[in-house]
Amino acid sequence: MRQLLLCIFLLTCSAALQAHGTEPTGATPEDSPLGVWEAWLESPGGKIPFELDVMTSPQRELEVALRSGGETTRVPVVRFEPNELLLEFVHYDSRIRATWNREGKSLDGEWSKRAGLEKWSRLEFHARRPRSGADRSDKIVSVAGRWAVDFSSEELPAVGIFEMQENQSHVRGTFLTAKGDYRYLAGRTFDDGSLELSCFDGAHAFLFKAKLQDDGTLAGDFWSRDTWHETWTARRDETAALPDPMRLTRWQEAVSLEALRFPDPDGRVWSLADPALAGKARIIEVFGTWCPNCNDATRYFVELQERFGSRGLSIVALAFELTGDFERDAAQVQRYREYHGIEYPILVAGLSDKKEAAQAFPALDRVLAFPTTIFLDAAGNARAIYTGFSGPATGPAYDRLRQQFESLIEEILSES
């Protein structure tokens, strides 16, 4: 029945498009949901805007792309039911369920993301057809450059990197922290000196607001989903830097790899000393499928496995998940593995709470960030621990991380 409804839906849309002489991703008639939508989430701090492009594939299947902060993400699962569109981000265990107004005027519903075994984050979702007219300011307030940033909840400093879009008040950038970056942020400045930045990628729902102060600093607020709010300040500093991520977490030599035992998604318990997990060089990734920085890291680790696996690199990932229910967490790990095309082992290690994760994995003196990457040599000795991850949104910082990781892998492989 669902396949029949989808076929009817696509045929209706296709007929409407042909009648108006349009393409799926171009301007569309009002009675078709295909095309570009201006979408947003209603967060406690205000709107988190992004763009949805609803289209059909060459196979006449419904597809949706999400655009936010300069990043385009294909929604992994798209389902249509009568008058309802369901978008599932299976790798994050989150979804948008929206009712389509058949007059073509709106998509309205809710975005929800699992936050625990019986706990969900929820924000209202809305989408409308794009408005005409230029969206720009007559007076550009520039925040371009590098900023030293302090978040009220964090002891360690952060770094903001922003760039202005040419001839506009639009801004792109991100925040780098010791625990990871805030990925692809975009927004704009206004004539009164205020700044808005946001991000939505299926898991992150971030909104930053700030006002330029008389002394040139920024002061404002940060909201994450419906669960978090704090204040932040920033001052221009082209030398602003994070603490060395290789010095934030320590390996506990007294804990043996043999003592570290975790089940795979099928329930078989593995020791990290098992010969099947050994290699001339080894990476242990402490991560969670719910974590966007971890998803960035996983894409890179898949690449590393392809490049260095034949030379003796071994990777094993330890998943710290949201619920503590093994069957649910194991199923989520399997969805994550399939989404990323992961060939290396993933073990279900425990809960995402950092204190509980440190107890479950006592080889580290603490779990400060997801992800945390541990490099071991062939004998199982820890050679380096990298806390956090600076992903593709950070530009040069991501390039430096790649160079650092790959130089270390080459060094350990050459010793073996």
ROMISE-348689 format. One record per residue (C-alpha): residue in one letter; x, y, z. Coordinates in Angstrom, 1 decimal. Layout:
N
[rec 'a' [X Y Z]] ...
This chain:
416
[rec 'm' [0.0 0.0 0.0]] [rec 'r' [2.8 2.5 0.9]] [rec 'q' [4.6 1.8 -2.4]] [rec 'l' [1.3 2.4 -4.3]] [rec 'l' [0.8 5.7 -2.4]] [rec 'l' [4.4 6.8 -3.2]] [rec 'c' [3.9 6.0 -6.9]] [rec 'i' [0.6 8.0 -7.0]] [rec 'f' [2.4 10.9 -5.2]] [rec 'l' [5.3 10.9 -7.6]] [rec 'l' [3.1 10.6 -10.6]] [rec 't' [0.9 13.5 -9.4]] [rec 'c' [4.0 15.7 -8.8]] [rec 's' [5.5 14.7 -12.2]] [rec 'a' [2.3 15.6 -14.0]] [rec 'a' [2.1 18.9 -12.3]] [rec 'l' [5.7 19.7 -13.2]] [rec 'q' [5.3 18.7 -16.8]] [rec 'a' [2.2 20.8 -17.1]] [rec 'h' [4.1 23.8 -15.9]] [rec 'g' [7.3 23.0 -17.9]] [rec 't' [9.5 22.9 -14.8]] [rec 'e' [12.3 20.7 -13.4]] [rec 'p' [12.1 19.0 -10.0]] [rec 't' [14.6 21.3 -8.3]] [rec 'g' [13.5 24.5 -10.0]] [rec 'a' [10.5 26.8 -9.5]] [rec 't' [7.5 24.6 -8.9]] [rec 'p' [3.7 25.0 -9.1]] [rec 'e' [1.8 25.5 -5.9]] [rec 'd' [0.2 22.1 -5.9]] [rec 's' [3.6 20.2 -5.9]] [rec 'p' [5.9 19.6 -2.9]] [rec 'l' [8.9 19.3 -5.2]] [rec 'g' [11.4 22.1 -5.2]] [rec 'v' [13.2 24.2 -2.7]] [rec 'w' [11.6 25.1 0.7]] [rec 'e' [12.8 27.7 3.3]] [rec 'a' [12.6 25.6 6.5]] [rec 'w' [13.3 26.3 10.1]] [rec 'l' [13.0 24.8 13.6]] [rec 'e' [11.5 26.8 16.4]] [rec 's' [14.1 26.7 19.2]] [rec 'p' [13.8 28.4 22.6]] [rec 'g' [16.1 31.1 21.3]] [rec 'g' [14.3 31.7 18.0]] [rec 'k' [14.3 30.3 14.5]] [rec 'i' [17.0 27.9 13.2]] [rec 'p' [16.8 28.3 9.4]] [rec 'f' [17.9 25.8 6.7]] [rec 'e' [16.8 24.8 3.3]] [rec 'l' [15.1 21.6 2.0]] [rec 'd' [15.3 20.5 -1.6]] [rec 'v' [12.6 17.9 -2.4]] [rec 'm' [13.2 16.2 -5.7]] [rec 't' [12.9 12.9 -7.6]] [rec 's' [15.8 10.6 -8.5]] [rec 'p' [16.3 9.2 -12.0]] [rec 'q' [14.6 6.1 -10.7]] [rec 'r' [11.6 8.3 -9.8]] [rec 'e' [12.2 7.9 -6.1]] [rec 'l' [11.6 10.7 -3.7]] [rec 'e' [14.8 12.4 -2.4]] [rec 'v' [15.4 15.2 0.0]] [rec 'a' [18.6 17.2 0.5]] [rec 'l' [19.1 19.5 3.5]] [rec 'r' [21.3 22.6 3.2]] [rec 's' [22.7 24.4 6.2]] [rec 'g' [25.8 26.5 6.7]] [rec 'g' [27.2 25.7 3.3]] [rec 'e' [26.8 21.9 3.9]] [rec 't' [24.5 19.7 1.8]] [rec 't' [23.3 16.5 3.4]] [rec 'r' [21.1 13.9 1.7]] [rec 'v' [18.4 12.7 4.0]] [rec 'p' [19.0 8.9 4.2]] [rec 'v' [15.4 7.8 4.5]] [rec 'v' [12.4 9.6 2.9]] [rec 'r' [8.9 8.2 3.2]] [rec 'f' [5.6 9.5 2.0]] [rec 'e' [2.2 8.7 3.5]] [rec 'p' [-1.0 10.5 2.7]] [rec 'n' [-0.4 14.2 3.3]] [rec 'e' [2.7 13.5 5.4]] [rec 'l' [6.4 13.5 4.7]] [rec 'l' [8.8 11.6 7.0]] [rec 'l' [12.5 12.4 6.8]] [rec 'e' [14.7 10.0 8.9]] [rec 'f' [18.3 10.7 9.8]] [rec 'v' [18.9 7.0 10.8]] [rec 'h' [22.6 7.5 11.8]] [rec 'y' [21.5 10.1 14.4]] [rec 'd' [18.2 8.4 15.4]] [rec 's' [16.3 11.6 14.6]] [rec 'r' [13.5 12.4 12.2]] [rec 'i' [11.2 15.2 10.8]] [rec 'r' [7.5 14.3 10.4]] [rec 'a' [5.6 17.0 8.6]] [rec 't' [2.1 17.5 7.2]] [rec 'w' [2.0 18.7 3.6]] [rec 'n' [-0.6 21.4 2.8]] [rec 'r' [-1.8 20.2 -0.6]] [rec 'e' [-2.4 23.8 -1.7]] [rec 'g' [1.4 23.9 -1.7]] [rec 'k' [1.7 26.5 0.9]] [rec 's' [3.4 24.8 3.9]] [rec 'l' [5.1 21.8 5.5]] [rec 'd' [4.4 21.8 9.2]] [rec 'g' [5.3 19.3 11.9]] [rec 'e' [8.1 18.3 14.4]] [rec 'w' [11.7 17.3 14.5]] [rec 's' [12.6 14.8 17.2]] [rec 'k' [15.9 13.3 18.3]] [rec 'r' [16.4 10.6 20.8]] [rec 'a' [18.2 11.9 23.9]] [rec 'g' [17.8 8.8 26.1]] [rec 'l' [16.0 5.5 26.5]] [rec 'e' [12.6 7.1 26.9]] [rec 'k' [13.7 10.7 26.3]] [rec 'w' [13.4 12.8 23.2]] [rec 's' [14.3 16.4 22.1]] [rec 'r' [11.5 18.0 20.1]] [rec 'l' [11.3 21.2 18.2]] [rec 'e' [8.5 22.5 15.9]] [rec 'f' [9.3 22.3 12.2]] [rec 'h' [8.0 24.5 9.5]] [rec 'a' [8.7 25.1 5.8]] [rec 'r' [7.5 27.7 3.2]] [rec 'r' [8.2 28.5 -0.4]] [rec 'p' [11.1 30.9 -0.8]] [rec 'r' [10.4 34.6 -0.7]] [rec 's' [11.4 36.9 -3.5]] [rec 'g' [13.7 39.8 -3.0]] [rec 'a' [17.3 40.3 -1.9]] [rec 'd' [18.2 39.4 1.7]] [rec 'r' [20.9 41.8 2.5]] [rec 's' [21.8 44.8 4.6]] [rec 'd' [22.7 48.2 3.4]] [rec 'k' [25.3 48.4 6.2]] [rec 'i' [27.7 45.4 6.7]] [rec 'v' [28.8 44.7 10.2]] [rec 's' [32.0 42.6 9.8]] [rec 'v' [32.9 39.9 12.3]] [rec 'a' [35.4 38.3 9.9]] [rec 'g' [38.5 36.9 11.5]] [rec 'r' [39.6 34.8 14.5]] [rec 'w' [38.1 35.3 18.0]] [rec 'a' [39.1 34.0 21.4]] [rec 'v' [35.8 32.7 22.8]] [rec 'd' [34.6 31.8 26.3]] [rec 'f' [31.5 29.7 26.9]] [rec 's' [30.1 30.1 30.4]] [rec 's' [29.9 26.4 31.0]] [rec 'e' [33.4 25.5 29.8]] [rec 'e' [36.7 25.8 31.6]] [rec 'l' [38.8 25.5 28.5]] [rec 'p' [38.9 28.3 25.9]] [rec 'a' [37.3 28.1 22.4]] [rec 'v' [38.1 29.7 19.1]] [rec 'g' [35.7 31.3 16.7]] [rec 'i' [36.6 31.6 13.0]] [rec 'f' [34.2 33.7 10.8]] [rec 'e' [34.2 34.9 7.2]] [rec 'm' [31.8 37.4 5.5]] [rec 'q' [30.2 36.5 2.3]] [rec 'e' [31.1 38.9 -0.5]] [rec 'n' [29.0 42.1 -0.7]] [rec 'q' [26.5 40.7 1.9]] [rec 's' [25.9 40.7 5.6]] [rec 'h' [25.9 36.9 5.6]] [rec 'v' [28.4 35.1 7.7]] [rec 'r' [29.9 31.6 7.7]] [rec 'g' [32.2 29.9 10.2]] [rec 't' [32.4 27.7 13.3]] [rec 'f' [33.7 27.5 16.8]] [rec 'l' [36.6 25.2 17.7]] [rec 't' [36.6 23.7 21.2]] [rec 'a' [38.7 21.1 23.0]] [rec 'k' [35.8 18.7 22.7]] [rec 'g' [35.2 19.2 19.0]] [rec 'd' [33.9 21.9 16.6]] [rec 'y' [30.4 23.2 16.1]] [rec 'r' [30.5 22.2 12.4]] [rec 'y' [29.0 24.4 9.7]] [rec 'l' [27.5 27.6 11.0]] [rec 'a' [25.9 30.3 8.9]] [rec 'g' [23.9 33.4 9.6]] [rec 'r' [24.1 37.1 9.2]] [rec 't' [24.9 40.4 10.9]] [rec 'f' [22.5 43.3 11.3]] [rec 'd' [22.7 47.1 11.2]] [rec 'd' [22.4 47.3 15.0]] [rec 'g' [25.6 45.2 15.5]] [rec 's' [23.9 42.0 16.3]] [rec 'l' [25.0 38.6 15.0]] [rec 'e' [23.0 35.3 14.4]] [rec 'l' [24.5 32.0 13.5]] [rec 's' [22.9 28.6 13.3]] [rec 'c' [23.2 25.0 12.2]] [rec 'f' [20.9 22.0 11.6]] [rec 'd' [22.3 18.8 10.3]] [rec 'g' [19.8 16.2 11.6]] [rec 'a' [21.5 16.0 15.1]] [rec 'h' [22.8 19.5 15.9]] [rec 'a' [20.2 22.2 16.3]] [rec 'f' [22.3 25.2 17.3]] [rec 'l' [21.5 28.9 17.5]] [rec 'f' [24.0 31.6 18.5]] [rec 'k' [23.1 35.2 19.0]] [rec 'a' [25.4 38.0 20.0]] [rec 'k' [25.7 41.8 20.1]] [rec 'l' [28.8 43.8 19.2]] [rec 'q' [29.8 45.8 22.3]] [rec 'd' [31.3 49.3 22.4]] [rec 'd' [34.8 47.8 23.1]] [rec 'g' [34.6 45.6 20.0]] [rec 't' [33.9 42.4 21.9]] [rec 'l' [30.9 40.1 21.3]] [rec 'a' [28.5 39.0 24.1]] [rec 'g' [25.5 36.7 23.5]] [rec 'd' [23.7 33.4 24.0]] [rec 'f' [23.8 29.9 22.7]] [rec 'w' [20.9 27.4 22.5]] [rec 's' [21.2 23.7 21.6]] [rec 'r' [18.0 21.9 20.7]] [rec 'd' [15.4 22.3 23.6]] [rec 't' [17.9 21.1 26.2]] [rec 'w' [20.7 23.7 26.6]] [rec 'h' [21.3 27.4 27.0]] [rec 'e' [24.4 29.3 28.1]] [rec 't' [26.1 32.6 27.4]] [rec 'w' [29.3 33.4 25.6]] [rec 't' [31.7 36.2 25.0]] [rec 'a' [34.4 36.7 22.4]] [rec 'r' [37.2 39.1 21.6]] [rec 'r' [39.3 39.4 18.4]] [rec 'd' [42.6 37.6 18.6]] [rec 'e' [44.4 36.3 15.5]] [rec 't' [46.6 34.2 17.8]] [rec 'a' [43.7 32.5 19.6]] [rec 'a' [44.4 28.7 20.0]] [rec 'l' [43.1 25.6 21.7]] [rec 'p' [45.0 23.7 24.3]] [rec 'd' [47.1 20.8 22.8]] [rec 'p' [44.6 18.0 22.2]] [rec 'm' [47.4 15.4 22.7]] [rec 'r' [47.8 16.5 26.3]] [rec 'l' [44.3 16.6 27.7]] [rec 't' [43.8 12.8 28.4]] [rec 'r' [46.2 10.2 29.7]] [rec 'w' [46.6 6.5 29.2]] [rec 'q' [46.5 4.4 32.4]] [rec 'e' [49.4 1.9 32.0]] [rec 'a' [48.1 -0.3 34.8]] [rec 'v' [45.0 -1.3 32.8]] [rec 's' [45.7 -4.1 30.3]] [rec 'l' [44.0 -4.5 27.0]] [rec 'e' [43.0 -8.0 28.1]] [rec 'a' [40.9 -6.5 30.8]] [rec 'l' [38.9 -4.3 28.4]] [rec 'r' [36.0 -6.4 27.2]] [rec 'f' [32.9 -5.3 25.3]] [rec 'p' [30.2 -7.0 23.2]] [rec 'd' [29.8 -6.6 19.4]] [rec 'p' [26.3 -5.9 18.1]] [rec 'd' [25.6 -9.6 17.9]] [rec 'g' [26.4 -10.1 21.6]] [rec 'r' [29.8 -11.7 21.3]] [rec 'v' [32.2 -10.3 23.9]] [rec 'w' [35.7 -9.3 22.7]] [rec 's' [38.8 -8.4 24.6]] [rec 'l' [40.8 -5.6 23.1]] [rec 'a' [43.8 -7.9 23.3]] [rec 'd' [42.2 -10.4 21.0]] [rec 'p' [44.6 -11.2 18.1]] [rec 'a' [41.7 -10.5 15.6]] [rec 'l' [41.8 -6.8 16.6]] [rec 'a' [45.6 -6.5 16.5]] [rec 'g' [47.7 -4.7 13.9]] [rec 'k' [51.1 -3.2 13.2]] [rec 'a' [49.4 0.1 14.2]] [rec 'r' [46.1 0.4 16.0]] [rec 'i' [43.4 3.0 16.5]] [rec 'i' [40.8 2.8 19.3]] [rec 'e' [38.0 5.3 18.7]] [rec 'v' [35.8 6.3 21.7]] [rec 'f' [32.7 7.7 20.1]] [rec 'g' [28.9 7.7 19.9]] [rec 't' [26.6 7.4 16.9]] [rec 'w' [24.6 10.3 18.1]] [rec 'c' [27.6 12.7 17.8]] [rec 'p' [28.1 14.8 14.6]] [rec 'n' [31.8 15.2 15.4]] [rec 'c' [32.0 11.5 15.7]] [rec 'n' [30.3 11.1 12.3]] [rec 'd' [32.9 13.4 10.8]] [rec 'a' [35.7 11.4 12.4]] [rec 't' [34.1 8.1 11.2]] [rec 'r' [34.1 9.3 7.6]] [rec 'y' [37.8 10.0 8.0]] [rec 'f' [38.6 6.6 9.7]] [rec 'v' [36.8 4.7 6.9]] [rec 'e' [39.2 6.5 4.6]] [rec 'l' [42.2 5.6 6.8]] [rec 'q' [41.2 2.0 6.9]] [rec 'e' [41.0 1.9 3.1]] [rec 'r' [44.4 3.6 2.7]] [rec 'f' [46.4 1.9 5.5]] [rec 'g' [44.6 -1.3 6.3]] [rec 's' [46.6 -3.4 3.8]] [rec 'r' [49.8 -2.2 5.5]] [rec 'g' [48.7 -3.3 9.0]] [rec 'l' [46.5 -0.5 10.4]] [rec 's' [43.7 -1.9 12.6]] [rec 'i' [40.8 0.2 13.8]] [rec 'v' [38.2 -0.7 16.5]] [rec 'a' [35.5 1.7 17.6]] [rec 'l' [33.9 1.7 21.0]] [rec 'a' [30.3 3.0 20.9]] [rec 'f' [28.9 4.8 24.0]] [rec 'e' [25.2 5.2 23.3]] [rec 'l' [22.2 7.0 24.6]] [rec 't' [20.0 4.4 26.2]] [rec 'g' [21.9 1.6 27.9]] [rec 'd' [19.4 -0.9 26.3]] [rec 'f' [21.7 -3.3 24.5]] [rec 'e' [19.3 -4.4 21.8]] [rec 'r' [18.4 -0.8 20.9]] [rec 'd' [22.0 0.5 21.0]] [rec 'a' [23.2 -2.5 19.0]] [rec 'a' [20.6 -1.9 16.3]] [rec 'q' [21.6 1.8 16.2]] [rec 'v' [25.3 0.8 15.8]] [rec 'q' [24.3 -1.5 12.9]] [rec 'r' [22.4 1.3 11.2]] [rec 'y' [25.4 3.6 11.7]] [rec 'r' [27.8 1.0 10.3]] [rec 'e' [25.6 0.6 7.1]] [rec 'y' [25.2 4.3 6.6]] [rec 'h' [29.0 4.9 6.7]] [rec 'g' [30.0 1.6 5.0]] [rec 'i' [32.3 0.7 8.0]] [rec 'e' [34.4 -2.4 7.6]] [rec 'y' [36.2 -2.3 10.9]] [rec 'p' [34.7 -3.7 14.2]] [rec 'i' [32.4 -1.7 16.4]] [rec 'l' [31.8 -2.8 20.0]] [rec 'v' [28.9 -1.6 22.2]] [rec 'a' [30.8 -0.1 25.2]] [rec 'g' [28.2 1.6 27.4]] [rec 'l' [26.4 4.8 28.1]] [rec 's' [27.3 8.2 26.6]] [rec 'd' [27.6 9.8 30.0]] [rec 'k' [31.2 10.8 30.3]] [rec 'k' [31.7 9.6 33.9]] [rec 'e' [30.1 6.2 33.2]] [rec 'a' [32.1 6.0 30.0]] [rec 'a' [35.3 6.5 32.0]] [rec 'q' [34.3 3.7 34.4]] [rec 'a' [33.6 1.4 31.5]] [rec 'f' [36.9 2.3 29.8]] [rec 'p' [39.4 2.8 32.7]] [rec 'a' [42.4 2.8 30.3]] [rec 'l' [41.8 6.6 30.1]] [rec 'd' [42.1 8.8 33.2]] [rec 'r' [38.9 10.5 32.0]] [rec 'v' [36.6 10.8 29.0]] [rec 'l' [36.6 14.5 28.1]] [rec 'a' [35.2 14.3 24.6]] [rec 'f' [33.4 12.1 22.1]] [rec 'p' [35.3 11.3 19.9]] [rec 't' [38.7 10.5 21.6]] [rec 't' [41.2 8.7 19.4]] [rec 'i' [43.9 6.4 20.9]] [rec 'f' [46.9 5.3 18.8]] [rec 'l' [48.7 2.1 19.8]] [rec 'd' [51.7 0.4 18.4]] [rec 'a' [52.0 -3.3 17.6]] [rec 'a' [52.8 -4.2 21.2]] [rec 'g' [49.7 -2.5 22.5]] [rec 'n' [51.5 0.5 23.9]] [rec 'a' [49.7 3.8 23.8]] [rec 'r' [51.6 6.3 21.6]] [rec 'a' [49.2 9.2 21.6]] [rec 'i' [45.7 10.2 22.6]] [rec 'y' [43.8 12.9 20.7]] [rec 't' [40.9 14.5 22.5]] [rec 'g' [38.0 15.8 20.4]] [rec 'f' [38.0 16.3 16.6]] [rec 's' [38.4 19.3 14.3]] [rec 'g' [36.3 18.3 11.3]] [rec 'p' [36.0 19.6 7.7]] [rec 'a' [34.1 22.8 8.8]] [rec 't' [37.3 24.0 10.5]] [rec 'g' [39.3 24.2 7.3]] [rec 'p' [43.1 24.5 8.1]] [rec 'a' [42.6 22.9 11.5]] [rec 'y' [41.1 19.8 9.8]] [rec 'd' [44.1 19.7 7.4]] [rec 'r' [46.5 19.8 10.3]] [rec 'l' [44.7 17.0 12.1]] [rec 'r' [44.9 14.8 9.1]] [rec 'q' [48.6 15.5 8.7]] [rec 'q' [49.2 14.8 12.4]] [rec 'f' [47.2 11.5 12.3]] [rec 'e' [48.7 10.2 9.1]] [rec 's' [52.3 11.1 10.2]] [rec 'l' [51.8 9.2 13.4]] [rec 'i' [50.3 6.2 11.6]] [rec 'e' [53.2 6.1 9.2]] [rec 'e' [55.7 6.4 12.1]] [rec 'i' [54.2 3.4 14.0]] [rec 'l' [53.9 1.3 10.8]] [rec 's' [57.5 2.0 9.9]] [rec 'e' [58.6 0.8 13.4]] [rec 's' [56.9 -2.6 12.8]] 
